[in-house]
Amino acid sequence: MELEKMRNLSDEELVHQEKTTSEQLFRLRFQVSLGQNDGVKKLRQLRKEIAQIKTVAKERELGIRGAAKDTAGDATPAASSKKGAR
């Protein structure tokens, strides 16, 4: 799943997505250990997706995404006023 799509999900949908992805990862690891599957690429993809989901959830918890946008917006006018003063 793409990062922008993850950011558009609700909190409940994020939790559900993390659970299903973790379950897929568990099942795939089990198959690999039994020698039924050689899905190294899929293992990496699932681990990356879980990490992205957890990152988005933590960003929401800390309010980082909104703060970064506000800070960038505040810095732009100050930078342009400094240019005009020189």
Backbone as JSON, one array per atom type, in Angstrom:
{
  "sequence": "MELEKMRNLSDEELVHQEKTTSEQLFRLRFQVSLGQNDGVKKLRQLRKEIAQIKTVAKERELGIRGAAKDTAGDATPAASSKKGAR",
  "N": [[0.85, -1.17, 0.0], [0.49, 2.26, -0.72], [2.2, 5.07, 0.73], [0.82, 7.54, 0.9], [-1.82, 6.68, 0.69], [-2.01, 5.27, 3.06], [-1.83, 7.34, 4.89], [-4.26, 8.55, 4.5], [-6.07, 6.85, 5.65], [-8.33, 6.02, 8.32], [-7.88, 5.94, 11.94], [-8.8, 3.5, 12.98], [-8.87, 1.93, 10.68], [-6.16, 1.88, 10.1], [-5.16, 0.38, 12.25], [-6.42, -2.04, 11.74], [-5.29, -2.65, 9.24], [-2.63, -2.96, 9.99], [-2.81, -5.24, 11.62], [-3.72, -7.21, 9.79], [-1.6, -7.23, 7.96], [0.51, -8.0, 9.61], [-0.36, -10.55, 10.25], [-0.23, -11.76, 7.72], [2.53, -11.66, 7.36], [3.38, -13.35, 9.43], [2.26, -15.81, 8.59], [3.63, -16.16, 6.16], [6.3, -16.31, 7.03], [6.11, -18.68, 8.44], [5.56, -20.5, 6.37], [7.95, -20.25, 4.92], [9.76, -21.26, 6.78], [9.0, -23.89, 6.81], [9.79, -24.64, 4.36], [8.11, -24.43, 2.22], [7.83, -22.17, 0.78], [9.61, -19.59, -0.88], [9.82, -16.74, -0.21], [11.38, -14.23, 0.02], [11.46, -11.64, -0.95], [8.81, -10.8, -0.65], [8.63, -10.97, 2.13], [10.3, -8.84, 2.93], [8.86, -6.72, 1.84], [6.45, -6.82, 3.32], [7.39, -6.36, 5.94], [8.34, -3.77, 5.62], [5.98, -2.42, 5.02], [4.55, -2.73, 7.43], [6.2, -1.23, 9.1], [5.86, 1.32, 7.96], [3.15, 1.75, 8.47], [3.15, 1.82, 11.27], [4.73, 4.07, 11.62], [3.15, 6.13, 10.52], [1.02, 6.02, 12.33], [2.32, 6.77, 14.7], [3.16, 9.34, 14.0], [0.69, 10.62, 13.88], [-0.07, 10.37, 16.54], [1.82, 11.96, 17.85], [1.43, 14.32, 16.56], [3.02, 15.25, 14.5], [2.97, 15.55, 11.65], [1.17, 17.69, 11.06], [2.42, 19.77, 12.44], [4.84, 20.04, 11.12], [4.05, 21.06, 8.66], [2.99, 23.54, 9.46], [5.24, 24.82, 10.53], [6.89, 25.02, 8.27], [5.37, 26.77, 6.77], [5.48, 29.08, 8.35], [8.18, 29.73, 8.24], [8.7, 30.52, 5.64], [7.62, 33.21, 5.01], [9.26, 34.77, 6.71], [11.77, 34.34, 5.67], [11.55, 35.56, 3.18], [11.16, 38.21, 3.93], [13.61, 38.84, 5.01], [15.22, 38.83, 2.77], [14.3, 41.08, 1.44], [15.15, 43.08, 3.14], [17.84, 43.37, 2.82]],
  "CA": [[0.0, 0.0, 0.0], [1.29, 3.47, -0.81], [2.26, 5.87, 1.95], [-0.25, 8.54, 0.89], [-3.07, 5.98, 0.98], [-1.99, 4.97, 4.49], [-2.1, 8.58, 5.63], [-5.67, 8.89, 4.34], [-6.89, 5.9, 6.39], [-8.68, 6.4, 9.7], [-7.1, 5.23, 12.95], [-9.28, 2.12, 13.07], [-8.42, 1.24, 9.47], [-4.72, 1.66, 10.25], [-4.97, -0.74, 13.18], [-6.85, -3.24, 11.02], [-4.29, -2.91, 8.2], [-1.44, -3.48, 10.66], [-3.1, -6.61, 12.06], [-3.76, -8.12, 8.64], [-0.25, -7.33, 7.4], [1.29, -8.8, 10.56], [-0.8, -11.93, 10.09], [0.35, -12.23, 6.47], [3.96, -11.85, 7.61], [3.51, -14.56, 10.24], [1.97, -16.98, 7.74], [4.7, -16.3, 5.18], [7.47, -16.8, 7.76], [5.84, -20.08, 8.75], [5.74, -21.25, 5.12], [9.37, -20.26, 4.59], [10.45, -22.16, 7.71], [8.67, -25.26, 6.42], [10.35, -24.88, 3.04], [7.05, -24.43, 1.22], [7.83, -20.92, 0.04], [10.86, -18.84, -0.85], [9.3, -15.4, -0.45], [12.2, -13.24, 0.69], [11.04, -10.31, -1.42], [7.52, -10.52, -0.01], [8.91, -10.73, 3.55], [10.81, -7.47, 3.04], [7.76, -5.8, 1.52], [5.52, -6.81, 4.44], [8.03, -5.69, 7.07], [8.38, -2.34, 5.29], [4.61, -1.91, 5.13], [4.24, -2.63, 8.86], [6.96, -0.09, 9.63], [5.22, 2.54, 7.49], [1.88, 1.9, 9.2], [3.49, 2.24, 12.63], [5.25, 5.43, 11.53], [2.0, 7.02, 10.33], [0.28, 6.05, 13.59], [3.11, 7.54, 15.66], [3.08, 10.74, 13.57], [-0.62, 11.13, 14.32], [-0.07, 10.44, 18.0], [2.65, 13.08, 18.26], [1.02, 15.52, 15.84], [4.19, 15.7, 13.75], [2.66, 15.93, 10.27], [0.59, 19.02, 11.04], [3.41, 20.72, 12.95], [5.84, 20.25, 10.08], [3.47, 21.94, 7.66], [2.87, 24.87, 10.05], [6.58, 25.39, 10.65], [7.35, 25.38, 6.94], [4.61, 27.94, 6.35], [5.97, 30.23, 9.11], [9.55, 30.05, 7.86], [8.75, 31.11, 4.3], [7.5, 34.67, 5.02], [10.41, 35.36, 7.38], [12.9, 34.28, 4.75], [11.36, 36.55, 2.12], [11.32, 39.55, 4.49], [15.03, 39.05, 5.18], [15.77, 39.16, 1.46], [13.93, 42.44, 1.12], [15.84, 44.01, 4.04], [19.23, 43.53, 2.36]],
  "C": [[0.9, 1.24, 0.0], [1.17, 4.29, 0.45], [1.14, 6.9, 2.01], [-1.61, 7.89, 1.19], [-3.16, 5.64, 2.46], [-2.34, 6.2, 5.32], [-3.56, 8.99, 5.54], [-6.61, 7.95, 5.1], [-7.21, 6.45, 7.78], [-7.83, 5.58, 10.66], [-7.5, 3.76, 13.04], [-8.82, 1.31, 11.85], [-6.92, 0.97, 9.52], [-4.43, 0.47, 11.15], [-5.33, -2.05, 12.48], [-5.81, -3.63, 9.96], [-3.02, -3.49, 8.83], [-1.64, -4.93, 11.1], [-3.07, -7.58, 10.89], [-2.38, -8.3, 8.03], [0.64, -8.17, 8.3], [0.92, -10.27, 10.44], [-0.24, -12.53, 8.8], [1.83, -12.53, 6.65], [4.2, -13.12, 8.41], [3.32, -15.81, 9.39], [3.09, -17.23, 6.74], [5.98, -16.81, 5.84], [7.31, -18.29, 8.08], [6.06, -20.94, 7.51], [7.21, -21.35, 4.74], [10.12, -21.23, 5.5], [10.17, -23.63, 7.38], [9.22, -25.62, 5.05], [9.32, -24.89, 1.94], [7.14, -23.2, 0.31], [9.2, -20.26, 0.17], [10.52, -17.39, -1.15], [10.07, -14.31, 0.25], [11.77, -11.82, 0.3], [9.73, -9.88, -0.76], [7.7, -10.25, 1.48], [9.38, -9.29, 3.77], [9.7, -6.46, 2.83], [6.79, -5.69, 2.71], [6.11, -6.11, 5.66], [8.08, -4.18, 6.85], [6.99, -1.72, 5.45], [4.2, -1.75, 6.59], [4.95, -1.43, 9.47], [6.32, 1.23, 9.2], [3.91, 2.8, 8.23], [2.15, 2.41, 10.62], [4.0, 3.68, 12.64], [4.11, 6.43, 11.38], [1.2, 7.14, 11.62], [1.01, 6.9, 14.63], [3.1, 9.03, 15.3], [1.77, 11.37, 14.02], [-0.65, 11.32, 15.82], [0.7, 11.67, 18.49], [2.26, 14.4, 17.59], [2.14, 16.09, 14.98], [3.83, 16.22, 12.36], [2.11, 17.35, 10.21], [1.59, 20.08, 11.47], [4.45, 21.02, 11.89], [5.32, 21.2, 9.01], [3.37, 23.37, 8.18], [4.23, 25.55, 10.14], [7.11, 25.83, 9.31], [6.63, 26.63, 6.45], [5.08, 29.2, 7.07], [7.35, 30.67, 8.65], [9.62, 30.78, 6.53], [8.58, 32.62, 4.32], [8.7, 35.36, 5.68], [11.62, 35.39, 6.45], [12.75, 35.34, 3.67], [11.49, 37.97, 2.66], [12.8, 39.85, 4.72], [15.68, 39.44, 3.86], [15.48, 40.6, 1.09], [14.68, 43.47, 1.95], [17.27, 44.26, 3.56], [19.26, 44.45, 1.23]]
}
